[in-house]
Amino acid sequence: MEVLTILPDDAIAGSLADVRRQPLRKIRYYLWALWRTWSTGLSVWSRGRRGDVLFIQKVIFPAPIRRLLRCLCAPIVYDFDDAIFTTEVRSGYWLSRLKEARNASGVPAMLALAKLAIVENDYTGDFARRHCDVLTITGPIDTAPYDGLTDSDPTVSDAAGAGTDGSGSDESGQAPAALIDAKQRPLVLGWIGSPSTVTYLDLIAPVLCRLARHYPLRLCVIGADFDLDGVEVECRPWSLDREAADLRACDIGLMPVPDDPWTRGKGGYKLLQYMACGLPVVAHPVGINVQIVTQGDTGFLAADEARWEQCLTQLMNDPALRRRMGNRGRVRIAADYSLESQQPRLLAALQGLREAVAA
């Protein structure tokens, strides 16, 4: 298969701008994005005729461009993540509301052009299926940067700490004393994300404060600034080069999220990263999270504060359980969510579209 890219790799170079609190820069950014959408759409129409399949990722073209694309012979694949079609989670800024309105009408219009939509979960898949066929590929994640973890500790094996309930506890429900190390060294609870989602940590802030009174722990926040009284917080700027190393320095991966139409459409990429690193995870049972996390095997799903505190306490007290869950999570990621496992599915779908046109 030969891939012809419409835009060069550096097409969006210089387009990153922090416009959250700068309305004039936000207006300039949206004007730039509008021009870029039109010019890209014309390039797609002009050069897309050379391909057997046209793959469009997330961009929403205006109606005149869509009419041009409809004339192309090549079948269109539309790939999008997140519930960008929803208007149920409203922004307070008028430009953002205009963008949401455009998405609400533009995403269905783009899907109507497509023979196939590629989505990350069932929630977005159910929406796309109203307009075209759907292929669900969650992630995927390139596991190579996260490799290098070794099971070098012979005292902690996959079977270690397995009590009658598989939780690493003995019959009394208490973790074996030899496995309780949270009193001996700080446990690092890791979170990775953006400034727009770091507020999700507020959902478990009371839990973290209570745990910090009894355990030496540190909250490592990667990609955003966060502060919590009573808890040691380390904030690290996100870097592609350091991302994997920063996550590997953590003991447990956190993914608190509210339950709303936007978060139900998320792809759970944090969980994939944590598990690729061999970290046990604790997450809210929202959207794709319930499919990625195997309850009690690769991590825990916690719906409320009491359950979050219970799960984190159990993991902090039991290094064998952390290791076992982390190992099983890495195996699951490699089997179901890695680039290596998902590339054949995507290739088969594209080849199927090409063959259908040729027939």
matplotlib code that plots the C-alpha trace (Angstrom):
import matplotlib.pyplot as plt

x = [0.0, 1.3, 0.2, 0.0, -0.2, -2.2, -0.4, 3.3, 4.2, 5.0, 1.6, 0.5, 3.9, 3.5, -0.3, -0.1, -1.2, -2.5, -5.7, -7.7, -7.6, -6.7, -9.9, -8.1, -5.6, -8.5, -10.2, -7.0, -6.6, -10.1, -9.6, -6.4, -8.1, -10.9, -8.5, -6.5, -9.7, -10.7, -7.2, -6.8, -10.2, -9.2, -6.0, -7.9, -10.2, -7.4, -5.0, -7.5, -8.4, -5.0, -5.9, -7.9, -9.2, -9.4, -8.7, -9.8, -9.0, -11.3, -11.4, -14.8, -15.0, -17.5, -20.5, -18.9, -15.8, -18.1, -19.9, -16.6, -15.5, -18.8, -17.7, -14.6, -14.6, -12.4, -14.4, -13.9, -12.9, -13.6, -11.6, -12.6, -12.1, -14.0, -17.7, -17.1, -20.7, -22.2, -23.8, -24.9, -21.7, -21.9, -19.0, -19.4, -17.5, -19.3, -16.6, -16.5, -20.3, -20.1, -17.5, -19.8, -22.7, -20.6, -19.5, -23.0, -24.0, -20.6, -19.8, -23.0, -22.4, -18.8, -20.1, -22.7, -19.8, -18.0, -18.2, -16.5, -16.0, -13.2, -14.0, -12.6, -15.6, -19.2, -20.6, -19.2, -19.7, -23.4, -23.6, -21.5, -23.5, -26.5, -24.7, -22.1, -20.3, -18.1, -14.8, -13.9, -10.2, -9.5, -6.2, -4.1, -0.9, 2.7, 4.1, 7.7, 8.5, 7.0, 9.0, 12.0, 10.1, 11.4, 10.1, 13.4, 12.1, 12.0, 9.9, 7.0, 5.5, 2.2, 1.0, 2.4, 0.0, -3.0, -5.4, -8.7, -10.4, -7.5, -6.9, -3.5, -5.0, -5.1, -8.3, -8.7, -8.9, -5.6, -2.6, 0.4, 2.7, 5.7, 3.8, 2.9, 5.6, 3.5, 4.7, 8.3, 8.5, 6.3, 3.9, 3.6, 0.1, 0.4, -1.9, -1.3, -3.4, -3.9, -4.9, -8.5, -8.9, -6.7, -9.8, -11.0, -8.6, -10.9, -13.3, -10.9, -9.2, -10.9, -9.7, -6.1, -6.2, -7.4, -4.8, -2.0, -2.8, -2.0, 0.5, 3.5, 2.4, 3.1, 0.8, 2.7, 0.8, 2.1, 1.0, -0.7, -0.5, -2.3, -2.2, -3.8, -3.4, -2.2, -0.8, 2.7, 2.2, 4.8, 3.9, 5.9, 5.6, 4.6, 7.3, 7.1, 10.7, 10.1, 6.5, 7.2, 9.9, 7.8, 5.0, 7.3, 8.3, 4.8, 3.3, -0.4, -2.2, -5.3, -8.2, -11.0, -13.6, -17.2, -20.0, -21.2, -21.7, -18.2, -16.4, -18.4, -16.9, -13.2, -10.8, -9.2, -5.7, -4.5, -5.4, -3.6, -0.4, -0.5, -1.1, 1.6, 4.0, 2.9, 1.0, -2.2, -5.0, -8.0, -10.6, -14.2, -16.5, -17.3, -17.4, -14.6, -13.0, -15.3, -13.9, -10.3, -10.1, -10.7, -12.1, -9.8, -7.4, -5.7, -7.0, -10.1, -13.2, -14.4, -17.7, -17.6, -15.2, -15.5, -14.6, -11.7, -10.3, -10.7, -9.1, -6.1, -5.6, -5.5, -3.0, -0.8, -0.6, 0.1, 3.1, 2.5, -1.0, 0.4, 2.9, 0.4, -2.1, 0.6, 1.9, -1.6, -2.3, 0.7, -0.3, -3.8, -2.5, -0.2, -3.0, -5.9, -4.8, -1.3, -0.3, 0.9, -2.5, -4.6, -2.6, -3.9, -7.5, -7.1, -5.2, -7.9, -10.6, -8.9, -8.1, -11.7, -12.9, -10.5, -11.6, -15.2, -14.7, -12.7, -15.4]
y = [0.0, 3.5, 6.4, 9.8, 12.6, 15.7, 17.9, 17.7, 16.6, 20.2, 21.6, 22.7, 23.9, 27.2, 26.8, 26.0, 29.0, 29.4, 31.3, 30.3, 33.7, 35.8, 36.5, 38.4, 35.6, 33.1, 35.1, 35.2, 31.4, 30.6, 32.8, 31.0, 27.6, 28.7, 29.6, 26.4, 24.3, 25.8, 25.5, 22.0, 21.0, 22.3, 20.3, 17.2, 17.6, 18.3, 15.6, 13.1, 11.9, 10.1, 7.7, 4.5, 5.5, 9.0, 9.1, 12.2, 12.6, 14.7, 17.9, 19.2, 20.7, 23.4, 22.6, 23.7, 21.5, 18.6, 18.9, 18.8, 15.7, 14.0, 14.0, 12.0, 8.3, 7.2, 6.0, 8.2, 7.0, 9.5, 9.1, 11.1, 10.8, 12.3, 13.2, 16.3, 16.1, 16.8, 20.1, 18.8, 20.1, 23.8, 26.2, 29.7, 31.4, 32.6, 31.5, 28.0, 27.8, 28.6, 25.8, 23.4, 24.3, 23.8, 20.4, 19.4, 19.8, 19.3, 15.8, 14.2, 15.8, 14.5, 11.0, 11.1, 11.5, 8.5, 4.8, 4.0, 5.8, 4.9, 5.6, 4.8, 3.5, 2.3, 5.7, 7.6, 4.4, 4.4, 8.0, 7.4, 4.2, 6.3, 7.5, 4.9, 1.7, 1.8, 0.3, 0.7, 1.0, 2.2, 4.1, 2.4, 3.0, 2.5, 0.4, 0.7, 3.9, 2.2, -1.0, -1.6, -2.5, -5.8, -8.1, -8.0, -8.5, -12.2, -11.8, -10.3, -12.6, -12.8, -15.2, -13.4, -12.1, -13.9, -14.5, -16.3, -13.3, -12.6, -9.2, -9.9, -10.3, -13.3, -14.9, -12.2, -9.6, -8.0, -7.5, -9.6, -7.5, -8.2, -6.6, -3.3, -0.8, 2.4, 3.3, 2.9, 5.1, 7.6, 6.1, 8.1, 8.5, 9.6, 11.6, 12.8, 15.2, 18.8, 22.1, 21.6, 18.3, 18.7, 19.9, 16.2, 15.6, 17.7, 14.7, 12.7, 15.6, 14.7, 11.1, 12.1, 14.5, 11.7, 9.2, 11.7, 12.0, 8.3, 7.4, 9.2, 9.8, 12.2, 13.2, 13.5, 15.7, 15.6, 18.3, 20.8, 22.8, 21.5, 22.3, 20.5, 21.5, 18.7, 16.6, 16.8, 17.6, 17.5, 19.1, 18.3, 19.9, 17.4, 16.3, 13.7, 12.7, 12.3, 11.2, 7.4, 8.0, 10.3, 7.7, 4.9, 6.8, 6.4, 3.5, 3.9, 5.6, 7.7, 8.5, 10.4, 11.7, 13.0, 11.2, 13.4, 13.2, 14.5, 12.1, 9.1, 9.7, 9.8, 7.1, 6.3, 7.1, 7.8, 4.2, 2.8, 4.8, 3.7, 0.1, 0.1, 1.2, -1.6, 0.5, -0.6, 1.9, 3.3, 5.0, 6.1, 3.6, 6.0, 5.3, 3.2, 2.9, -0.1, -1.9, -1.1, -1.9, -5.5, -5.1, -6.5, -7.9, -4.9, -2.3, -1.0, 0.9, 3.2, 5.0, 7.1, 8.5, 5.6, 3.1, 5.3, 5.4, 1.6, 0.8, 3.1, 2.0, -1.7, -0.9, 1.2, -1.5, -4.3, -4.1, -7.6, -6.7, -3.6, -5.7, -8.4, -5.9, -3.9, -7.0, -8.1, -4.7, -4.7, -8.0, -6.7, -3.5, -5.5, -7.9, -5.5, -1.9, -1.7, -0.5, -4.0, -5.6, -2.9, -2.2, -5.4, -4.4, -1.0, -2.3, -4.9, -2.3, 0.0, -2.9, -4.0, -0.5, -0.5, -3.9, -3.0, 0.0, -2.1, -4.7]
z = [0.0, -0.9, 1.2, -0.5, 2.1, 1.1, 3.7, 4.7, 8.2, 9.3, 8.0, 11.4, 12.6, 14.4, 14.8, 18.6, 20.7, 24.2, 23.6, 26.6, 28.2, 25.2, 23.1, 20.3, 19.8, 19.8, 17.0, 15.0, 15.6, 14.4, 11.3, 10.5, 11.0, 8.7, 6.0, 6.5, 6.3, 2.9, 1.4, 2.7, 1.3, -2.2, -2.0, -1.0, -3.9, -6.4, -5.2, -3.9, -7.4, -7.5, -4.7, -4.4, -0.9, 0.6, 4.3, 6.2, 9.8, 12.0, 9.8, 9.0, 5.5, 4.6, 2.3, -1.0, -0.4, 0.6, -2.7, -4.6, -2.6, -3.4, -7.1, -6.4, -7.3, -4.4, -1.3, 1.7, 5.2, 8.0, 11.2, 14.3, 18.0, 20.9, 20.8, 18.7, 17.5, 21.0, 22.0, 25.4, 27.1, 26.4, 26.5, 28.0, 25.2, 22.1, 19.6, 21.2, 20.9, 17.2, 16.8, 18.7, 16.4, 13.4, 14.7, 15.4, 11.8, 10.2, 11.6, 10.3, 6.9, 6.8, 7.8, 5.0, 2.5, 4.0, 3.2, 6.5, 9.8, 12.2, 15.8, 19.2, 21.2, 21.0, 22.0, 19.0, 16.9, 17.6, 16.3, 13.2, 12.4, 11.5, 8.4, 7.3, 8.2, 11.3, 12.3, 16.0, 16.8, 20.3, 20.5, 19.3, 21.2, 20.1, 22.9, 21.8, 23.9, 26.9, 26.7, 28.9, 32.0, 33.4, 36.1, 37.9, 41.4, 41.9, 45.1, 43.3, 40.6, 38.8, 41.5, 44.4, 47.0, 45.4, 48.2, 48.0, 46.5, 44.0, 45.6, 47.2, 50.6, 52.9, 54.2, 56.8, 54.1, 55.2, 52.9, 54.0, 56.2, 54.0, 51.1, 52.9, 51.7, 51.5, 55.0, 53.9, 50.7, 49.0, 46.5, 43.3, 41.9, 38.2, 36.0, 32.5, 30.5, 29.5, 31.3, 30.0, 31.8, 34.9, 36.8, 36.7, 39.5, 41.7, 41.7, 43.8, 45.7, 49.0, 48.6, 48.0, 51.0, 53.3, 52.0, 52.3, 56.0, 56.5, 53.7, 52.2, 48.7, 45.9, 43.0, 39.8, 37.3, 33.7, 31.2, 33.5, 36.7, 39.8, 43.5, 46.4, 50.0, 52.1, 49.2, 47.8, 44.1, 41.4, 38.1, 35.1, 31.6, 28.9, 26.6, 23.9, 24.7, 28.4, 28.4, 28.8, 31.4, 33.5, 33.5, 34.4, 37.5, 38.8, 40.8, 40.0, 37.1, 37.8, 35.4, 37.2, 34.7, 35.1, 33.4, 30.6, 26.8, 26.1, 28.4, 27.2, 23.8, 25.0, 23.9, 27.3, 26.0, 29.5, 30.5, 27.5, 28.4, 32.1, 31.2, 28.5, 31.2, 33.5, 35.9, 37.7, 37.1, 38.9, 36.8, 36.9, 35.1, 32.3, 28.5, 27.1, 30.6, 31.4, 28.3, 28.8, 32.5, 33.5, 37.0, 39.6, 37.0, 35.3, 37.6, 39.4, 38.3, 41.1, 40.9, 44.1, 46.6, 49.0, 46.3, 45.1, 48.6, 49.0, 45.7, 46.2, 49.7, 48.6, 45.8, 48.1, 50.6, 48.2, 45.8, 44.6, 43.5, 41.8, 39.9, 39.0, 37.7, 35.8, 34.1, 33.0, 31.8, 29.6, 28.1, 27.4, 25.7, 23.5, 22.5, 22.0, 21.8, 20.3, 16.9, 16.0, 16.8, 15.1, 11.9, 10.1, 10.9, 9.4, 6.4, 5.7, 5.9, 3.4, 1.0, 1.2, 0.1, -2.8, -3.9, -3.7, -6.0, -8.4, -8.5]

ax = plt.figure().add_subplot(projection="3d")
ax.plot(x, y, z, "-o")
ax.set_aspect("equal")
plt.show()
